[in-house]
Amino acid sequence: MTPRTLLALGAAVLAFSAGALAFDGTTGIGTDAAVAAETSHDAAPVHVSNAKLRRVDSIELDAESLVLRNGGKTVVESSMRDSRLTVSLLDRLLGTPTRTQTAEGVGGACFPAGTTSTWGGAIRVAALTTEARAGNAVEIRVLRDQVRSRLGARIELTGPDGVQVGDDIADEIADAPRSERVSYGSDDSRAWQLLLREGWADDTSGDDHSADSAGTNGVSALTDETTVTVLGSPMPVHAQRSC
């Protein structure tokens, strides 16, 4: 792994909120059964049959949701305010993930205690026990351009407007306003963070924690030079937190 990649991956740490993590261990169930996952904020339950889930061929990480699609049709959109639904859908679609436990009190704000779930080394979800101040209940990182479903089908992984890990986004970086990009390292060893879509408005101005969430938040791309290595949300640009 190059120094630029390490810098870019290190930048992802800025987006991890303080607090413990947890996961919902729900696995796939009987064929074609309709499943109702209770959502947060008193929203109506979301029903997604296994038959529909099997047709998913792409997953998009948006600024405040994970969108599962079949071609151009949305199968289900899971709000990042709903950790149970998000993790349950990925369990059912992608199979049993690798889950890693962090000891209580080891990591502090940048490496909170709890559990992360990773499917195929491609999607990593940290499910917060309580919502972050911005409103999200999960933090998601996309590490590859595709993943295999539990049945072996290839599922494309993208960010907004089709941006994928491995893409060269030199033009997008050059065209972006300074408020939506930040560079790491020197001119001969540079990595970037580029905001792809804004979300998660900061409502904490004036409180004791405002410095932790400063910056423009949303879904971002991290790069090695100009090649995307990670897509993540929430991930603030120009955050003032240091770890």
C-alpha positions as CSV (number, residue, x, y, z in Angstrom):
1,M,0.0,0.0,0.0
2,T,1.5,3.3,-1.1
3,P,1.9,6.3,1.3
4,R,-0.8,8.2,-0.7
5,T,-3.3,5.3,-0.2
6,L,-2.5,5.3,3.5
7,L,-3.1,9.0,3.7
8,A,-6.5,8.6,1.9
9,L,-7.5,5.7,4.1
10,G,-6.4,7.7,7.2
11,A,-8.7,10.5,6.1
12,A,-11.7,8.1,6.4
13,V,-11.1,8.0,10.2
14,L,-12.2,11.6,10.4
15,A,-15.8,10.5,9.6
16,F,-16.2,8.0,12.4
17,S,-18.3,9.4,15.2
18,A,-17.9,8.9,19.0
19,G,-20.0,6.1,20.6
20,A,-20.3,2.4,20.7
21,L,-21.2,0.3,17.7
22,A,-23.6,-2.6,17.3
23,F,-25.0,-4.8,14.5
24,D,-28.2,-6.7,13.7
25,G,-27.4,-10.3,13.0
26,T,-30.4,-11.1,10.8
27,T,-29.7,-13.5,8.0
28,G,-31.6,-14.6,4.9
29,I,-34.9,-16.5,5.4
30,G,-37.1,-18.7,3.4
31,T,-37.3,-18.3,-0.4
32,D,-39.7,-15.7,-1.7
33,A,-40.8,-14.8,1.8
34,A,-41.8,-11.1,2.3
35,V,-39.8,-9.5,5.2
36,A,-40.8,-6.5,7.2
37,A,-37.9,-4.6,8.8
38,E,-38.9,-2.0,11.4
39,T,-37.5,1.4,10.6
40,S,-36.6,4.2,13.0
41,H,-38.4,7.5,13.5
42,D,-41.8,5.8,13.5
43,A,-41.6,5.2,9.7
44,A,-43.7,2.4,8.1
45,P,-42.0,-1.0,7.9
46,V,-40.2,-1.7,4.7
47,H,-41.2,-4.9,2.9
48,V,-38.7,-6.5,0.5
49,S,-39.2,-10.1,-0.7
50,N,-36.3,-12.4,-1.3
51,A,-37.4,-12.7,-5.0
52,K,-36.9,-8.9,-5.4
53,L,-33.7,-8.9,-3.5
54,R,-32.2,-11.6,-5.8
55,R,-32.7,-9.3,-8.7
56,V,-30.5,-6.5,-7.3
57,D,-27.5,-5.9,-9.6
58,S,-26.1,-2.6,-8.2
59,I,-25.8,-0.8,-4.9
60,E,-25.3,3.0,-4.7
61,L,-24.0,4.8,-1.7
62,D,-25.8,8.1,-1.6
63,A,-25.3,10.9,0.9
64,E,-27.9,9.7,3.3
65,S,-29.0,6.3,2.1
66,L,-28.0,3.0,0.5
67,V,-29.9,2.4,-2.7
68,L,-30.4,-1.2,-4.0
69,R,-31.3,-1.3,-7.7
70,N,-32.3,-3.8,-10.5
71,G,-31.2,-2.0,-13.6
72,G,-32.7,1.4,-13.5
73,K,-35.4,0.4,-11.0
74,T,-35.0,1.0,-7.3
75,V,-35.7,-2.1,-5.3
76,V,-35.3,-0.5,-1.9
77,E,-33.7,2.6,-0.5
78,S,-32.4,2.2,3.1
79,S,-32.0,5.3,5.1
80,M,-28.7,5.6,6.9
81,R,-30.9,6.6,9.9
82,D,-31.9,3.0,10.1
83,S,-29.1,0.7,11.1
84,R,-31.2,-2.4,11.5
85,L,-32.7,-2.2,8.0
86,T,-29.4,-1.4,6.3
87,V,-27.5,-4.3,8.0
88,S,-30.4,-6.8,7.6
89,L,-30.7,-6.1,3.8
90,L,-27.0,-6.5,3.3
91,D,-27.0,-9.8,5.3
92,R,-29.8,-11.1,3.2
93,L,-28.3,-10.0,-0.1
94,L,-24.6,-10.7,0.5
95,G,-24.5,-13.4,3.1
96,T,-22.7,-13.5,6.5
97,P,-20.2,-10.7,6.8
98,T,-16.9,-10.6,8.7
99,R,-17.6,-8.9,12.0
100,T,-14.9,-7.3,14.1
101,Q,-15.2,-6.4,17.8
102,T,-13.2,-3.5,19.3
103,A,-12.7,-3.6,23.1
104,E,-14.6,-1.0,25.1
105,G,-12.5,2.1,25.8
106,V,-9.6,1.3,23.5
107,G,-10.2,3.6,20.6
108,G,-11.6,6.9,21.8
109,A,-13.7,9.1,19.5
110,C,-11.9,8.1,16.3
111,F,-12.1,4.4,16.8
112,P,-15.2,3.8,18.8
113,A,-15.8,0.5,20.6
114,G,-18.2,-2.0,19.1
115,T,-18.6,-4.0,15.9
116,T,-18.1,-3.4,12.2
117,S,-19.5,-5.7,9.5
118,T,-17.7,-6.2,6.2
119,W,-19.1,-8.1,3.2
120,G,-16.6,-9.5,0.8
121,G,-14.0,-6.9,1.7
122,A,-16.1,-4.5,-0.4
123,I,-18.7,-2.9,1.9
124,R,-18.0,-2.0,5.5
125,V,-20.8,-0.8,7.9
126,A,-20.4,0.6,11.4
127,A,-23.9,0.5,13.1
128,L,-24.1,3.1,15.9
129,T,-25.9,2.2,19.1
130,T,-27.3,5.7,19.1
131,E,-27.6,8.2,16.2
132,A,-24.8,10.6,15.6
133,R,-25.5,14.3,16.0
134,A,-25.9,14.6,12.3
135,G,-28.7,12.1,12.4
136,N,-27.1,9.0,10.9
137,A,-27.2,5.6,12.6
138,V,-24.7,3.9,10.4
139,E,-21.4,4.9,8.7
140,I,-20.6,3.1,5.4
141,R,-17.4,2.6,3.4
142,V,-17.3,1.1,-0.1
143,L,-13.8,-0.4,-0.7
144,R,-14.2,-2.1,-4.1
145,D,-16.1,-1.7,-7.4
146,Q,-18.2,-4.9,-7.0
147,V,-19.2,-7.6,-4.6
148,R,-20.7,-11.1,-4.9
149,S,-24.2,-11.8,-3.7
150,R,-24.8,-14.8,-1.4
151,L,-25.9,-16.7,-4.6
152,G,-22.7,-15.7,-6.5
153,A,-24.1,-12.9,-8.7
154,R,-21.9,-9.8,-9.4
155,I,-23.3,-6.6,-7.8
156,E,-21.8,-3.3,-8.9
157,L,-20.9,-0.8,-6.2
158,T,-21.1,2.9,-6.9
159,G,-21.3,6.4,-5.4
160,P,-23.4,9.2,-6.9
161,D,-23.4,9.6,-10.7
162,G,-21.8,6.2,-11.1
163,V,-18.4,7.0,-9.5
164,Q,-16.7,3.7,-8.5
165,V,-13.5,2.6,-6.7
166,G,-10.8,2.5,-9.3
167,D,-12.1,5.4,-11.3
168,D,-9.8,8.3,-12.2
169,I,-11.6,11.5,-11.1
170,A,-8.9,14.1,-12.0
171,D,-11.4,16.2,-14.0
172,E,-14.0,16.2,-11.1
173,I,-11.3,17.2,-8.6
174,A,-10.0,20.0,-10.8
175,D,-13.5,21.4,-11.4
176,A,-14.7,21.2,-7.8
177,P,-14.8,24.3,-5.6
178,R,-12.3,24.3,-2.8
179,S,-15.0,23.9,-0.3
180,E,-15.8,20.4,-1.7
181,R,-12.2,19.1,-1.9
182,V,-9.2,18.8,0.3
183,S,-5.7,17.4,-0.4
184,Y,-3.4,15.4,1.8
185,G,0.4,15.1,1.5
186,S,2.8,17.0,-0.7
187,D,2.7,17.7,-4.5
188,D,4.7,14.6,-5.3
189,S,2.6,12.4,-2.9
190,R,-0.9,13.7,-2.9
191,A,-4.2,12.2,-2.0
192,W,-7.6,13.9,-2.2
193,Q,-11.0,13.8,-0.6
194,L,-13.8,15.0,-2.9
195,L,-17.4,15.6,-1.8
196,L,-19.6,13.9,-4.3
197,R,-23.0,14.8,-2.8
198,E,-23.8,16.9,0.2
199,G,-25.9,15.6,3.1
200,W,-26.1,15.4,6.9
201,A,-26.5,19.1,7.6
202,D,-24.7,20.2,10.8
203,D,-27.1,21.4,13.5
204,T,-24.5,21.6,16.3
205,S,-23.2,25.1,15.8
206,G,-22.7,26.8,19.2
207,D,-22.5,23.6,21.3
208,D,-19.4,22.0,22.8
209,H,-19.1,19.4,20.0
210,S,-19.3,21.6,17.0
211,A,-15.6,21.3,16.1
212,D,-16.1,17.5,15.9
213,S,-18.6,17.8,13.0
214,A,-17.3,21.0,11.3
215,G,-17.1,20.9,7.5
216,T,-19.4,20.0,4.7
217,N,-20.8,16.5,5.2
218,G,-22.1,13.9,2.8
219,V,-20.7,11.1,0.6
220,S,-17.1,11.5,-0.4
221,A,-14.4,9.8,-2.5
222,L,-10.9,9.3,-1.2
223,T,-8.1,8.9,-3.7
224,D,-4.6,7.8,-4.3
225,E,-3.4,10.7,-6.5
226,T,-6.6,10.9,-8.6
227,T,-7.8,7.3,-8.4
228,V,-10.7,6.5,-6.1
229,T,-9.8,4.1,-3.3
230,V,-12.7,4.5,-0.9
231,L,-16.3,5.9,-1.1
232,G,-17.7,6.8,2.3
233,S,-20.7,8.5,4.0
234,P,-21.0,10.4,6.2
235,M,-17.6,11.9,5.5
236,P,-17.0,15.6,6.2
237,V,-14.8,17.7,4.0
238,H,-12.6,20.2,5.8
239,A,-13.5,18.7,9.2
240,Q,-11.5,20.2,12.1
241,R,-11.4,17.0,14.2
242,S,-7.9,15.6,14.7
243,C,-7.0,12.1,15.9
